[in-house]
Amino acid sequence: MPLFIVTGASGSGKSFVIGELRKILPEFDIFDPDQVVDFIGHDWELMRNIWLRVARGIAGSGRMTIICGTFMPWDVEKCADYDCFEHVYYLNLHCDKEARELRLRARDWSEEMIQDHKDFATWLVENADTAYTPPMPIVDTTHTDVAEVALQIKGWVQRYAGQVKF
């Protein structure tokens, strides 16, 4: 089965969209990897391996998984369970620099961290067509209602999930 990853720089709306996705995609298991940071800390390699193992277990039950977190292909490819998936698809949630700055300031982030994530967001957009196979679609969350963002993600998931033979 495939694995779906909704990625994006911090402040793009990955965690925010999960509730809507669960409403409109009840046949999928949808996770926010950040929910376990309190238990395992900031060991991102361990985090990726745990979530791919969870997704692998879910796939064994005939269900598919969507992970809403900042995972990069070259990191995911190093995970022990990577080869258990038919393909890993990525979609980028993105917002403009002003919206990102407001969202991250509300979390009391430092100026340096805010700038780092603005730069990372720019990199994701600039490399969506070349660093991802297939090219990574981008959904702009700057002024788009969360329900509409979820519908766009649903359309993307269904395009690839429909190819799965059970």
N, C-alpha and C positions, 0 to 999 in steps of 0.2 A: 504494500500500500504506500501511497505517497504521504509525505509530511508537509504541512503548511506552516510557514513562519511569517508572521506579521512583524516586521522589524521597523526600525526608525530610531533617530536620535532621541534622547530624553526630551520629554515635553511634547511629543508628537501626537499623543493620544492613545497609545497602545493599551494601557491599563483601562482607560476610560471607555473604550469601545467594547470591552469584553462582555459586559452585561447585555448589551444590545445583540451581540453575536450569539450569545447563549439563547436568547429569545427566538432568533430567526434561523438558527442552525442547531436545533436540539439533537440532531443525529451525530453531531461532532462533540468531542471533548476538547474544551478550550481552556488554556492555562496562562497565567501570568507568572513567569519564573521568579520574579522578584518576591513572590509570596513566601519563599523559603529562605530568603537572605538572613532573616533573624536566627535561623537554625544552623545554616552551614557557612554563614559569612560571605565574603566576597571572593570566594574561590570559583571563578567563572568557568574554568575547565571542568571542575566537579559538577557545577550547576548544569552545564550543557550535557554532560554524560548522564546525569540523573534524569533530565527531561527527555532525552532520546530513549532512555531505558523505559520510562513511563509510557511514552508514545508507542514503543515497540510492544509493550504488554497490551496496550489498548488495541493495537492493530491485530494482535492475536485473537481478539474477541470480535474482529470484523468491523471495528469502528475506526474512524480517522481522527487525527488530532490537529488542532491549530495551536501553535505556541505564539503568544504575543509578547515578544521580547527582543532585545537587541542581540541577535545571533548573526554572525558573519559566516559565509560559506566555507572559508578556509579553516575556521575553527570547528564548525559542525562536521566537516569531513574527517577530522581527527578523532571524533567520538567512536567509542567501541561499537555502537549499534548503528552507525551510519549506513553500512552496507545492507542493513535489514529493510531499508526503504527503497521502493521503486524509484523515487525521485524526491528531492526536497525543493519545494517551491517557495519563493520569497516575494513579499509585497512590502513596499515602503510607505509608511505613514509619514507625512511631511507637513510642516506648517512654515509660514514665513518667519524671518528672523525676529520681527517685533513680537509676534505671538509667542514664539519659543522663549524669548527673553522674559516676557510677562509671566509665563507659566513656571519657569524655573526660578524666577525671583520670589514667587509665591511659596516656593519650597526652601527659601533662604540659601540658595546656591551662591557660591562665590563668583566674582566677575570672571575669573580664570576658567572655572568649570562651565559657566554659561558660554563663554567664547569657544571653548573646546567643542561643545555640543553644537554650536552654530556651524563651526568648521566641519564637523563630522556630518551634519545634515547636508551641507553643500556637497561634500564628497559623495554621499549616497546618491544624490540626484545626478551628479556629473558622471557617475560610474554605473548607473542602473542598467544601461544597455550593454556594457562590456564586462562587468565583473560577475554577472549572473546569467545562468542559462536555465530557462529562457530569460530574456531581458525582464528585469524587475519592474512591474507596474508601480506607479506612484499615485497615492490618494492624498489630496490636499485637505488637511483638517483645519486650516486657518479659520475659515468662516462656515464650514460645512457642518450641518447638524449631525450629531452622533448617529442617529438612525440612518441617515443617508450614507455616512461612512461605512456603517455595518452592511448596508445593502450592496455597496460597491465591493466590499470584501467578499460577501456571499457570492456575487456573480463571478469573481475571480476563482474562488474555491470550486464552485460548481463546474467551471470550465474544465478543470483538471480532475476533479473527483469523479466526474461522469465517465472518464476513461477507464476507471477501475473495474475489473472483472471479478465478481464475487464467486 
